[in-house]
């Protein structure tokens, strides 16, 4: 299991707000597709071309009177940019837990195994040092070469 090092809540909230805004557009797109009795854009385009026999989808949509709906669906698709889909939502149009977990993971930084090992060793050193009495701590010296017994310690006399 990964251990969390840092969670960037500011960027998470920003992305979540953007996804909430995109969710409104996705729901609008779903409603438009339901009005036209199709499941997705591909099926809609096939239906449009089949209805008129034309090769141009835009002209076909105009000919059968659904140009406004078709253009709005295309516009919404451009805005969504595959950032969110119906598969990311529950039946009540709330975000699925897996989708939110993925978003949280995107904004999280985790410790590597080497960092965890170092952190654990340092924690052991701190625990050992903190278990010393004040007098015992005074017998230690820390310099550029590391920790050693203080050369002026009564223990070395």
N, C-alpha and C positions, 0 to 999 in steps of 0.2 A: 504494500500500500504506500502511496506517495504521501510525503509529509509536506504540508503547506508552508511555504516560506513567506509569500507575500500575495495579497489579493488587492488588485487595483480597482477599488470600488467606484472611483470617478468614471473611468472608461467603461466599466460594466453598466453603470446607470445610464450613461450616454447611449451605449449600444442598445440597451433594453428599451429606452424611450424611443429610439429610432425604429426598433422592431414593433413596438406597440403601434406606432403611426403606420407602419407598413401592414400590420395586421388588419387595420381598418380598410385599407385598399384591397387586400386579399379577400376580405369578406364581401366587398363590393363586387369584385371579379367573380366570386363564387355565385353571388346572387344573379349577376348578369348571365352567367353560363346556365344557371337553372332556368331563368326566363326563356332562354333559347333552347332548352331541352337537350343540352349537350354536356359532356363531362369535362372537356378541356379544349384548348385552342385548336389543337390538331383536328379534333373531331368537328369543331365548328367550321374550320376551313374546308374540310372534306364535304360537309353538309352544304356550305355555300356554293362551292364549285359544282357539286352534283345537282343542285337546284336549278342552276342556270345553264350549265354546259360550257361556260366561259373558262378561259385559262387564267384570267386575272382575278384574284380573290377580292381585291378592292372594288373592281367594277361589278363583280357578282354581288357583293354585299350591298352596293348602292342599288342595283337592279331589284333586289328582293326586299329592300327597305330596312335593312338592319345595319346600315353603314355607321350610324352613331354608336351603337352598342359594340360593334366590331372594333372601331377605332379606339373606344374607351378601354376595351380589353387589351389591345396592343399597347396603349399608353401605360396602363397599370403594369403590364409585364415588364416594360422598360424601367419603371420605377422600382419594381420588386427586385430586379437583377438577381434572381435565384437566391436571395438572402433568406426568404421564408416561403414555405409551401403549405398546402393543406395537410400534408403528413406531419407537420410540426405542431398542429393544433389538435386539441381534444374535440369531442362532439359539441361542447358548449363554446367553442372558439377560444378557449384559454390555451396557453402554451403547455405543451407536454413537459413532464418532469425531465425526461431525457434531453429535450431541447434546451431547457434552462440549465441543466447540469453541464452540457457541452459549452454553453455560453460562459458559465462560471469558470470552467477549466481554461477557456481561452484567455481569461483575464487573471489567471493565477500563475504564480511562479512556485515551483516545487524544488525542494532540496535534492541534490544529486546524492548518490550513495557515499561518495568521497566527502562531501560536505557534512553529511550526517555522521560519518565516522569521526571527523574532526570535531564536530560539535559535541558528540558524546565524550570524547577524550578530554576536551576542555572543561566540560561539565564535571567530570571526575576530578580533575585538577582543582577546580574551584571548590568542590565539596571537601576535598582533603585540606585545602588551605583554610577554608572557613571553619573546619573542625579544630584547628589549632587555637590555643589560647593567645591572648594579646602578647604575652611575654614570648611565647614560642615564635610568633610571627616576626617579632623583633630580631630574632636570631637569623632571619633570612635576608638575603640581599639579591636584588635583581639588577643586572647590568646588561651591557650589550652582548655578553657571552652567555647569558641565561641566568637561571636562579642558582644561588649557591648559599652555603652557610656564611653568614656575615664574618669577615675576617677579624672583627673586633669582638666577636661573641665570646662569652665566658666559657663556652663549651670547647673552644679551641685553645684555651690557655693551659 
